[in-house]
């Protein structure tokens, strides 16, 4: 076998080896990806579900727009009464 034929044979062997390695790497990547997805699903799915449930509860408890407007109106009225009472108390303190 001359040098050229020997080099070609070595090149062919290297290509075959490279193909096998590429195939093994591809299989490993697929296994790792599947394992990662399974792990993430096991770790995070329940937590995300709990977060979603808590968010639903928070949204359920939040006042509607109408309720918020009513609360704003009531708060403004209470603040006005407190200001009035504060002025009256100050006037009574001055009178004594």
trRosetta pair geometry for C-beta under 8 A, 3 or more apart (Angstrom, degrees):
i j d omega theta_ij theta_ji phi_ij phi_ji
1 5 4.8 -122 -167 90 89 125
1 6 5.3 112 133 -62 114 88
1 9 7.5 -12 -175 -7 145 143
2 5 5.2 91 56 14 72 103
2 6 6.9 -134 101 -7 36 94
3 6 5.5 -59 -147 39 31 114
3 7 6.2 31 156 -20 67 105
4 7 5.8 -53 -148 36 29 110
4 8 6.4 29 153 -18 63 106
5 8 5.6 -53 -147 37 32 113
5 9 6.3 34 152 -21 65 105
6 9 5.7 -53 -148 35 30 112
6 10 6.4 30 152 -17 64 105
7 10 5.7 -53 -146 38 32 111
7 11 6.1 36 152 -22 65 106
8 11 5.5 -52 -145 36 31 115
8 12 6.3 32 154 -20 64 105
9 12 5.7 -52 -147 35 30 111
9 13 6.4 31 152 -19 63 105
10 13 5.6 -54 -149 37 32 112
10 14 6.3 35 151 -21 65 105
11 14 5.6 -54 -149 35 31 113
11 15 6.4 33 153 -20 65 104
12 15 5.7 -50 -149 34 32 113
12 16 6.5 32 153 -17 64 105
13 16 5.8 -55 -150 37 32 111
13 17 6.3 33 151 -19 65 107
14 17 5.6 -54 -147 38 31 112
14 18 6.2 34 152 -22 65 106
15 18 5.6 -53 -146 35 30 113
15 19 6.4 33 153 -21 64 103
16 19 5.7 -50 -149 33 32 112
16 20 6.5 32 152 -18 64 104
17 20 5.8 -55 -151 36 32 111
17 21 6.3 31 152 -17 65 107
18 21 5.7 -55 -147 38 31 111
18 22 6.2 35 153 -21 65 105
19 22 5.6 -52 -147 35 30 113
19 23 6.4 32 153 -20 64 105
20 23 5.7 -54 -150 35 31 113
20 24 6.4 30 152 -18 65 106
21 24 5.6 -53 -146 37 33 111
21 25 6.2 34 154 -19 66 106
22 25 5.7 -55 -147 37 30 112
22 26 6.3 32 154 -21 64 107
23 26 5.7 -54 -149 35 29 113
23 27 6.5 28 153 -17 64 106
24 27 5.7 -55 -149 37 32 111
24 28 6.3 32 152 -20 65 106
25 28 5.6 -54 -147 36 32 112
25 29 6.3 35 154 -21 65 104
26 29 5.7 -52 -149 33 30 113
26 30 6.6 30 153 -18 63 104
27 30 5.7 -54 -151 35 33 112
27 31 6.4 31 153 -17 66 105
28 31 5.7 -55 -148 38 33 110
28 32 6.1 31 155 -18 67 107
29 32 5.8 -56 -145 39 29 110
29 33 6.2 31 155 -21 64 107
30 33 5.7 -54 -146 36 29 112
30 34 6.4 27 156 -17 64 106
31 34 5.8 -56 -148 38 30 109
31 35 6.2 28 155 -17 65 109
32 35 5.7 -57 -146 39 30 111
32 36 6.1 31 155 -21 65 108
33 36 5.7 -55 -145 36 28 111
33 37 6.3 28 156 -18 64 106
34 37 5.8 -55 -147 37 30 110
34 38 6.3 28 155 -17 64 108
35 38 5.7 -56 -147 38 30 111
35 39 6.2 30 155 -19 65 108
36 39 5.7 -55 -145 38 30 111
36 40 6.2 28 157 -17 65 107
37 40 5.8 -55 -144 39 28 109
37 41 6.2 32 155 -22 63 108
38 41 5.7 -54 -147 36 29 113
38 42 6.3 26 155 -16 64 107
39 42 5.8 -57 -147 38 30 108
39 43 6.0 18 159 -11 67 113
40 43 5.9 -62 -138 44 28 104
40 44 5.5 -15 179 16 68 120
41 44 7.0 -67 -117 51 14 84
41 45 5.2 22 -173 -36 58 123
42 45 7.0 -16 -92 17 10 109
43 47 7.4 -13 145 2 59 123
44 47 5.4 -68 -152 46 47 112
44 48 5.7 44 156 -23 83 106
45 48 6.0 -58 -148 36 26 108
45 49 6.4 27 154 -18 63 107
46 49 5.6 -55 -149 36 32 113
46 50 6.4 32 153 -19 66 104
47 50 5.7 -53 -148 36 32 111
47 51 6.4 34 152 -19 65 104
48 51 5.5 -51 -147 36 34 113
48 52 6.3 36 153 -21 65 104
49 52 5.7 -53 -148 35 31 112
49 53 6.4 32 152 -19 64 104
50 53 5.6 -52 -148 35 33 111
50 54 6.3 32 154 -17 65 105
51 54 5.7 -56 -147 38 31 110
51 55 6.2 33 154 -21 66 106
52 55 5.6 -52 -146 35 31 112
52 56 6.5 35 153 -21 63 103
53 56 5.7 -52 -152 33 32 113
53 57 6.5 32 150 -19 64 104
54 57 5.5 -53 -150 35 35 113
54 58 6.3 36 152 -19 67 104
55 58 5.6 -51 -147 36 34 112
55 59 6.2 32 154 -16 66 106
56 59 5.8 -56 -146 40 30 109
56 60 6.2 34 153 -24 64 107
57 60 5.6 -52 -146 33 30 114
57 61 6.5 23 156 -15 63 108
58 61 6.0 -62 -150 39 30 106
58 62 6.6 40 152 -36 64 100
59 62 5.7 -42 -149 15 35 117
63 67 3.6 -129 -172 98 106 124
63 68 4.8 143 103 -58 121 75
63 71 6.5 1 174 -11 176 137
64 67 4.7 97 48 8 73 102
64 68 7.0 -135 94 -6 38 87
65 68 5.6 -53 -148 36 31 113
65 69 6.5 33 153 -19 64 103
66 69 5.8 -53 -151 34 32 111
66 70 6.4 32 151 -18 64 105
67 70 5.6 -54 -149 37 33 113
67 71 6.3 34 152 -19 66 105
68 71 5.6 -52 -146 37 32 112
68 72 6.4 36 152 -21 64 104
69 72 5.6 -51 -148 34 32 114
69 73 6.4 33 152 -20 64 104
70 73 5.7 -54 -150 35 32 112
70 74 6.3 29 153 -16 65 107
71 74 5.7 -54 -144 40 32 110
71 75 6.1 34 156 -21 66 108
72 75 5.7 -55 -144 37 28 112
72 76 6.3 31 155 -21 63 105
73 76 5.8 -54 -150 34 29 111
73 77 6.6 28 152 -17 63 106
74 77 5.7 -55 -151 36 33 112
74 78 6.3 32 153 -18 67 106
75 78 5.7 -53 -146 37 32 110
75 79 6.3 34 154 -20 65 106
76 79 5.7 -53 -147 36 30 112
76 80 6.5 33 153 -21 63 105
77 80 5.7 -54 -150 34 31 112
77 81 6.5 30 153 -17 65 105
78 81 5.7 -54 -149 37 33 111
78 82 6.3 34 152 -20 66 105
79 82 5.7 -53 -147 36 32 112
79 83 6.4 34 153 -19 65 103
80 83 5.8 -53 -150 35 31 111
80 84 6.4 32 151 -19 64 106
81 84 5.6 -53 -147 37 33 113
81 85 6.2 30 155 -17 67 107
82 85 5.8 -54 -143 40 30 109
82 86 6.2 35 154 -24 64 106
83 86 5.6 -54 -148 34 29 114
83 87 6.6 30 153 -18 63 103
84 87 5.9 -56 -154 35 31 109
84 88 6.4 28 151 -16 65 108
85 88 5.5 -54 -145 39 34 112
85 89 6.1 36 155 -21 67 105
86 89 5.8 -52 -145 36 29 111
86 90 6.3 30 154 -19 62 106
87 90 5.7 -56 -149 37 30 112
87 91 6.3 31 153 -20 65 106
88 91 5.6 -53 -147 36 32 112
88 92 6.3 32 154 -19 65 105
89 92 5.7 -54 -147 37 31 111
89 93 6.4 34 153 -21 64 105
90 93 5.7 -53 -149 34 31 112
90 94 6.6 32 152 -19 63 104
91 94 5.7 -54 -151 35 33 112
91 95 6.4 35 151 -24 65 106
92 95 5.6 -52 -146 32 34 114
92 96 6.8 24 158 -13 64 104
93 96 6.3 -61 -152 37 31 103
